[in-house]
Amino acid sequence: MYRDVFYLTARPRKDVRLAGGRVRALQHPKALRARGAEAFGIETRERAKAAAAFEKALQLAEAERAINPRQPDVVAEIADSASMLGRRETALDAIRAVERMDTSDAADQFMIAGAYEQLGERALALKWLGRALANGYDWRRVESSPSFAALRKDPRFAGLVTKFAR
């Protein structure tokens, strides 16, 4: 696995041709999240440095979406990356696409919640976070996610944790 390139696919793929004719290994987005974003140069404390990584993730996810637009995990990643870059309309378009796909995958729902929170849509972030938790997303990961630091101060968040904490 090349640490400078990460990519999102619904199914693990062996390679993809990138700009300049280079071919790089791909990894499923859930595996990327399991390894931690810091392995890819994305840290909350270093948003300026992370912008290039989010831009790359967005470009690659959009390329994958062009091949197969029916992958909710890829479209959710577009929403997440676009929201982190402040591209509100791109993020909202991707979120609407995921909503039409009616995904029941907790990781996808968590990404949509994060995108909504980043866009300042707290009620919708809580709604999607509730869905993710109801579908088995680990509430401890939510509690430790820097993306939800402000949301954790909301009294409605405490209600979610109480409901799903085991």
C-alpha positions in Angstrom: 0.0 0.0 0.0 1.3 3.4 -0.9 0.8 5.9 1.9 0.6 8.9 -0.4 -2.4 7.6 -2.3 -5.6 6.4 -0.8 -8.8 5.5 -2.6 -12.4 4.5 -2.0 -14.0 1.5 -3.6 -17.0 -0.5 -2.7 -15.0 -3.6 -3.3 -11.2 -4.0 -2.9 -9.5 -3.5 -6.2 -5.9 -4.3 -7.0 -5.0 -1.2 -9.0 -6.1 1.9 -10.8 -4.4 4.1 -13.3 -3.8 7.6 -11.9 -2.8 10.8 -13.7 0.6 10.5 -15.3 0.0 6.8 -16.0 1.0 5.6 -12.5 -0.8 2.6 -11.0 -1.4 2.4 -7.3 -2.9 -0.1 -4.9 -6.4 0.7 -3.6 -7.9 0.1 -0.2 -11.5 0.0 0.9 -12.7 3.1 2.8 -13.6 1.2 5.9 -10.1 -0.2 6.1 -8.7 3.4 5.7 -10.9 4.5 8.6 -9.8 1.5 10.7 -6.2 2.5 10.2 -6.8 6.0 11.2 -6.7 9.2 9.2 -3.3 10.2 10.7 -1.7 7.4 8.7 -2.6 9.5 5.6 -1.6 12.9 6.8 -5.1 13.9 7.9 -5.2 15.3 11.5 -7.8 17.7 12.8 -5.1 19.9 14.3 -3.5 20.3 10.8 -6.5 21.2 8.6 -4.3 23.3 6.3 -2.1 20.4 5.5 -5.1 18.1 5.3 -6.8 20.1 2.6 -4.6 18.6 -0.1 -5.4 15.1 1.2 -9.2 15.9 1.2 -8.9 17.3 -2.3 -7.2 14.1 -3.5 -9.8 12.0 -1.8 -12.6 14.0 -3.4 -11.0 13.7 -6.9 -10.5 10.0 -6.6 -13.9 9.3 -5.1 -15.5 11.3 -7.9 -13.6 9.3 -10.5 -14.8 6.1 -8.9 -18.4 7.4 -8.8 -18.2 8.1 -12.5 -17.5 4.4 -13.0 -20.3 3.2 -10.7 -22.5 5.9 -9.2 -24.4 3.3 -7.0 -21.8 3.0 -4.3 -23.1 4.7 -1.2 -19.8 4.4 0.6 -18.0 6.3 -2.2 -20.7 9.0 -2.4 -20.7 9.4 1.4 -16.9 9.9 1.2 -17.5 12.6 -1.4 -19.9 14.3 1.0 -17.4 14.0 3.8 -14.4 15.3 1.9 -16.4 18.1 0.2 -17.7 19.3 3.6 -14.2 19.3 5.0 -13.2 21.5 2.1 -16.1 23.9 2.6 -17.8 22.9 -0.7 -21.3 23.0 0.6 -23.2 22.4 -2.6 -21.0 19.4 -3.6 -21.4 17.9 -0.2 -25.2 18.4 -0.1 -25.6 16.9 -3.6 -23.6 13.8 -2.5 -25.7 13.6 0.7 -28.9 13.7 -1.3 -27.6 11.0 -3.5 -26.8 8.8 -0.5 -30.3 9.5 0.9 -31.8 8.3 -2.4 -29.7 5.1 -2.1 -31.2 4.5 1.3 -28.0 3.0 2.8 -28.2 1.0 6.0 -24.4 0.8 6.4 -23.5 2.4 9.7 -20.1 3.7 8.5 -21.8 5.5 5.6 -24.4 7.0 7.9 -21.6 8.1 10.2 -19.8 9.9 7.3 -23.1 11.7 6.4 -23.5 12.7 10.0 -20.0 14.2 10.0 -20.7 16.0 6.7 -23.9 17.5 8.1 -22.1 18.6 11.3 -19.3 20.2 9.3 -21.9 22.0 7.2 -23.5 23.4 10.4 -26.7 21.3 10.1 -26.8 20.0 13.7 -30.3 18.5 13.6 -29.5 16.5 10.5 -26.1 15.4 11.9 -27.9 14.1 15.0 -30.5 12.3 12.9 -27.8 10.5 10.8 -25.7 9.8 13.9 -28.7 8.2 15.5 -29.1 6.0 12.4 -25.5 5.0 12.5 -25.7 4.1 16.1 -28.9 2.2 15.6 -27.2 0.2 12.9 -24.3 -0.8 15.2 -21.8 2.0 14.8 -19.6 2.0 17.9 -20.6 5.0 20.1 -17.1 5.2 21.6 -15.7 6.1 18.2 -18.3 8.9 18.0 -17.2 10.1 21.5 -13.6 10.2 20.4 -14.1 11.7 16.9 -12.7 15.3 16.6 -15.4 16.0 13.9 -18.1 15.8 16.6 -16.3 17.8 19.3 -18.9 20.7 19.2 -21.8 18.3 18.7 -20.9 16.4 21.9 -21.7 19.6 23.9 -25.3 19.6 22.5 -27.8 18.1 25.1 -29.4 16.0 22.4 -26.1 14.2 21.9 -26.2 13.0 25.6 -29.6 11.5 24.8 -28.1 9.5 21.9 -25.2 8.2 24.0 -27.6 7.2 26.8 -29.7 5.3 24.3 -26.9 3.5 22.6 -24.1 3.2 25.1 -23.7 -0.4 26.4 
